[in-house]
Amino acid sequence: MGQRFAVTIEDSGERVACAEQDSVLRAMEALGRKGIPVGCRGGGCGVCKVRVTGGAYHTRKMSRACVSEAEEADGVVLACKLFPDSDLSLKVVGKMAKSVCAGRRD
């Protein structure tokens, strides 16, 4: 078993633990919220698009139809292909944003 990192979802204020070998999407699914859209889990549909605002990470192959090189350089990646190398902060963008923000507890 590998190291675990904290992933903070800035939109909702929630934190979730994510093992270094697990994708951030998998960790987000563990929150148990049914409103977080999950698509193909293979980097091809773009449903799980997020912007990493802090921390170190690596990604696996994502469809350029979903995430351009410019977006990726700006920290926009697919959560299903995002793996933490340190604690991360992220914002949800695209199709996920509405459901995550709707669950915000102020």
Backbone as CSV, one residue per row, in Angstrom:
resi,resn,N_x,N_y,N_z,CA_x,CA_y,CA_z,C_x,C_y,C_z
1,MET,0.849,-1.189,0.000,0.000,0.000,0.000,0.881,1.234,0.000
2,GLY,0.488,2.231,-0.785,1.288,3.431,-0.925,0.903,4.520,0.052
3,GLN,1.526,5.640,-0.140,1.273,6.815,0.687,-0.110,7.389,0.388
4,ARG,-0.714,8.060,1.390,-2.023,8.692,1.213,-1.855,10.206,1.322
5,PHE,-2.595,10.907,0.485,-2.544,12.363,0.472,-3.941,12.931,0.662
6,ALA,-4.011,14.143,1.190,-5.296,14.828,1.363,-5.610,15.610,0.099
7,VAL,-6.817,15.433,-0.399,-7.291,16.189,-1.555,-8.424,17.078,-1.063
8,THR,-8.254,18.389,-1.209,-9.270,19.349,-0.791,-10.034,19.831,-2.009
9,ILE,-11.346,19.669,-1.960,-12.215,20.153,-3.029,-12.670,21.545,-2.608
10,GLU,-12.075,22.569,-3.197,-12.315,23.946,-2.767,-13.778,24.351,-2.902
11,ASP,-14.466,23.833,-3.904,-15.857,24.214,-4.159,-16.780,23.857,-2.999
12,SER,-16.531,22.723,-2.368,-17.412,22.249,-1.297,-16.754,22.301,0.072
13,GLY,-15.432,22.522,0.114,-14.708,22.528,1.377,-14.413,21.132,1.903
14,GLU,-14.767,20.113,1.150,-14.548,18.739,1.600,-13.108,18.320,1.364
15,ARG,-12.648,17.419,2.242,-11.322,16.812,2.090,-11.516,15.311,2.008
16,VAL,-10.726,14.709,1.182,-10.798,13.260,1.024,-9.374,12.725,0.954
17,ALA,-9.154,11.562,1.545,-7.847,10.914,1.467,-7.758,10.161,0.150
18,CYS,-6.600,10.249,-0.473,-6.391,9.578,-1.756,-5.036,8.878,-1.726
19,ALA,-5.044,7.575,-1.918,-3.795,6.824,-2.004,-3.094,7.185,-3.308
20,GLU,-1.770,7.191,-3.270,-1.010,7.615,-4.444,-1.289,6.761,-5.674
21,GLN,-1.712,5.519,-5.486,-1.986,4.652,-6.632,-3.424,4.769,-7.125
22,ASP,-4.267,5.528,-6.411,-5.665,5.710,-6.807,-5.855,7.052,-7.505
23,SER,-6.780,7.083,-8.450,-7.101,8.356,-9.093,-7.895,9.225,-8.125
24,VAL,-7.830,10.520,-8.329,-8.606,11.446,-7.501,-10.099,11.179,-7.682
25,LEU,-10.528,10.792,-8.869,-11.942,10.472,-9.072,-12.378,9.333,-8.162
26,ARG,-11.549,8.326,-8.048,-11.880,7.193,-7.170,-12.042,7.671,-5.728
27,ALA,-11.160,8.553,-5.282,-11.263,9.097,-3.927,-12.525,9.939,-3.776
28,MET,-12.860,10.730,-4.801,-14.069,11.551,-4.745,-15.319,10.680,-4.695
29,GLU,-15.301,9.571,-5.413,-16.437,8.643,-5.372,-16.630,8.086,-3.966
30,ALA,-15.540,7.938,-3.229,-15.608,7.404,-1.868,-16.357,8.339,-0.920
31,LEU,-16.541,9.610,-1.328,-17.325,10.535,-0.507,-18.771,10.063,-0.398
32,GLY,-19.188,9.244,-1.351,-20.529,8.685,-1.315,-21.614,9.601,-1.842
33,ARG,-21.250,10.729,-2.400,-22.246,11.641,-2.935,-22.662,11.160,-4.309
34,LYS,-23.925,10.932,-4.481,-24.428,10.411,-5.751,-24.404,11.460,-6.852
35,GLY,-24.290,12.737,-6.503,-24.351,13.794,-7.496,-23.079,14.015,-8.278
36,ILE,-21.973,13.399,-7.880,-20.725,13.593,-8.611,-20.761,12.717,-9.855
37,PRO,-20.799,13.334,-11.031,-20.887,12.548,-12.259,-19.631,11.721,-12.502
38,VAL,-19.828,10.518,-12.898,-18.740,9.626,-13.274,-19.032,9.167,-14.687
39,GLY,-18.064,9.360,-15.545,-18.264,8.954,-16.926,-17.569,7.642,-17.217
40,CYS,-16.691,7.683,-18.190,-16.071,6.459,-18.697,-14.949,5.942,-17.802
41,ARG,-14.416,6.790,-16.922,-13.268,6.473,-16.057,-11.994,6.165,-16.858
42,GLY,-12.010,6.479,-18.140,-10.872,6.153,-18.988,-10.202,7.348,-19.637
43,GLY,-10.594,8.563,-19.256,-9.961,9.750,-19.812,-10.495,10.186,-21.155
44,GLY,-11.662,9.681,-21.543,-12.162,9.989,-22.873,-13.430,10.802,-22.955
45,CYS,-14.137,11.004,-21.834,-15.444,11.675,-21.945,-15.445,13.109,-21.408
46,GLY,-14.533,13.453,-20.495,-14.431,14.817,-19.987,-15.381,15.184,-18.874
47,VAL,-16.183,14.254,-18.391,-17.164,14.555,-17.346,-16.484,14.996,-16.049
48,CYS,-15.330,14.447,-15.734,-14.689,14.664,-14.429,-13.583,15.721,-14.461
49,LYS,-13.744,16.761,-15.243,-12.714,17.790,-15.405,-12.559,18.626,-14.135
50,VAL,-11.315,18.799,-13.695,-10.992,19.608,-12.518,-9.791,20.497,-12.828
51,ARG,-9.617,21.546,-12.006,-8.423,22.396,-12.098,-7.651,22.235,-10.796
52,VAL,-6.418,21.765,-10.884,-5.574,21.622,-9.705,-5.016,23.002,-9.371
53,THR,-5.269,23.459,-8.137,-4.838,24.794,-7.721,-3.641,24.753,-6.780
54,GLY,-3.281,23.559,-6.318,-2.125,23.448,-5.444,-1.701,22.006,-5.272
55,GLY,-0.390,21.795,-5.149,0.131,20.459,-4.920,0.786,19.864,-6.151
56,ALA,1.460,18.732,-5.917,2.164,18.027,-6.987,1.364,16.795,-7.390
57,TYR,1.385,16.500,-8.678,0.599,15.383,-9.195,1.172,14.904,-10.515
58,HIS,0.700,13.766,-10.948,0.983,13.299,-12.305,-0.319,12.784,-12.896
59,THR,-0.336,12.720,-14.209,-1.537,12.250,-14.900,-1.172,11.110,-15.832
60,ARG,-2.193,10.406,-16.209,-2.067,9.404,-17.262,-2.742,9.966,-18.502
61,LYS,-2.691,9.232,-19.579,-3.173,9.717,-20.876,-4.641,10.141,-20.829
62,MET,-4.890,11.360,-21.333,-6.239,11.923,-21.421,-6.519,12.294,-22.870
63,SER,-7.764,12.219,-23.275,-8.159,12.596,-24.626,-7.943,14.093,-24.828
64,ARG,-7.278,14.475,-25.902,-7.077,15.893,-26.219,-8.392,16.547,-26.625
65,ALA,-9.396,15.767,-26.967,-10.720,16.330,-27.247,-11.352,16.850,-25.956
66,CYS,-10.901,16.333,-24.823,-11.445,16.737,-23.514,-10.571,17.767,-22.814
67,VAL,-9.261,17.601,-22.921,-8.311,18.498,-22.256,-7.211,18.844,-23.252
68,SER,-7.134,20.119,-23.623,-6.095,20.556,-24.559,-4.752,20.652,-23.833
69,GLU,-3.681,20.748,-24.607,-2.355,20.924,-24.004,-2.307,22.208,-23.189
70,ALA,-2.937,23.269,-23.690,-2.950,24.550,-22.974,-3.699,24.421,-21.649
71,GLU,-4.838,23.732,-21.661,-5.589,23.521,-20.420,-4.758,22.719,-19.424
72,GLU,-4.131,21.655,-19.911,-3.326,20.818,-19.022,-2.181,21.618,-18.407
73,ALA,-1.557,22.480,-19.201,-0.483,23.329,-18.691,-0.990,24.299,-17.629
74,ASP,-2.287,24.611,-17.671,-2.920,25.513,-16.703,-3.514,24.752,-15.514
75,GLY,-3.236,23.443,-15.421,-3.706,22.655,-14.287,-5.058,22.004,-14.470
76,VAL,-5.637,22.105,-15.668,-6.935,21.480,-15.929,-6.679,20.053,-16.416
77,VAL,-7.230,19.098,-15.665,-7.024,17.681,-15.966,-8.311,16.908,-15.682
78,LEU,-8.313,15.642,-16.009,-9.453,14.782,-15.709,-9.175,14.032,-14.410
79,ALA,-10.117,14.087,-13.477,-9.928,13.465,-12.162,-9.684,11.964,-12.267
80,CYS,-10.208,11.327,-13.310,-10.010,9.879,-13.469,-8.582,9.533,-13.862
81,LYS,-7.824,10.523,-14.304,-6.436,10.311,-14.718,-5.463,11.140,-13.882
82,LEU,-5.926,11.625,-12.739,-5.139,12.482,-11.848,-4.711,11.682,-10.627
83,PHE,-3.404,11.642,-10.368,-2.842,10.886,-9.255,-1.969,11.817,-8.414
84,PRO,-2.190,11.865,-7.092,-1.457,12.803,-6.243,-0.023,12.356,-5.966
85,ASP,0.889,13.337,-5.928,2.257,13.132,-5.463,2.473,13.892,-4.158
86,SER,1.470,14.673,-3.750,1.468,15.427,-2.493,0.004,15.740,-2.188
87,ASP,-0.242,16.458,-1.084,-1.599,16.940,-0.841,-1.995,17.843,-2.004
88,LEU,-3.264,17.802,-2.389,-3.754,18.581,-3.527,-4.929,19.451,-3.128
89,SER,-5.060,20.577,-3.814,-6.267,21.398,-3.777,-6.772,21.461,-5.204
90,LEU,-8.093,21.383,-5.355,-8.638,21.448,-6.704,-9.999,22.110,-6.710
91,LYS,-10.350,22.599,-7.887,-11.677,23.155,-8.143,-12.313,22.321,-9.238
92,VAL,-13.584,22.101,-9.100,-14.316,21.321,-10.089,-14.749,22.254,-11.212
93,VAL,-14.545,21.824,-12.450,-14.960,22.607,-13.613,-15.814,21.725,-14.506
94,GLY,-16.425,22.329,-15.482,-17.198,21.553,-16.441,-18.439,20.928,-15.839
95,LYS,-18.740,19.725,-16.290,-19.990,19.059,-15.956,-20.106,18.688,-14.487
96,MET,-18.984,18.544,-13.778,-19.040,18.168,-12.368,-19.399,19.336,-11.467
97,ALA,-19.110,20.557,-11.880,-19.213,21.715,-10.990,-20.589,21.876,-10.363
98,LYS,-21.638,21.758,-11.133,-22.983,21.993,-10.617,-23.327,21.046,-9.474
99,SER,-23.037,19.769,-9.628,-23.423,18.809,-8.595,-22.569,18.936,-7.345
100,VAL,-21.289,19.242,-7.495,-20.427,19.382,-6.324,-20.788,20.644,-5.560
101,CYS,-20.987,21.743,-6.271,-21.334,23.003,-5.612,-22.711,22.926,-4.953
102,ALA,-23.617,22.151,-5.510,-24.955,22.004,-4.928,-24.896,21.333,-3.567
103,GLY,-23.847,20.553,-3.330,-23.714,19.857,-2.059,-22.930,20.625,-1.023
104,ARG,-22.569,21.840,-1.328,-21.762,22.662,-0.428,-22.478,22.910,0.886
105,ARG,-21.727,22.773,1.965,-22.280,23.022,3.296,-21.673,24.300,3.845
106,ASP,-22.439,25.386,3.843,-21.923,26.675,4.340,-22.260,26.864,5.795
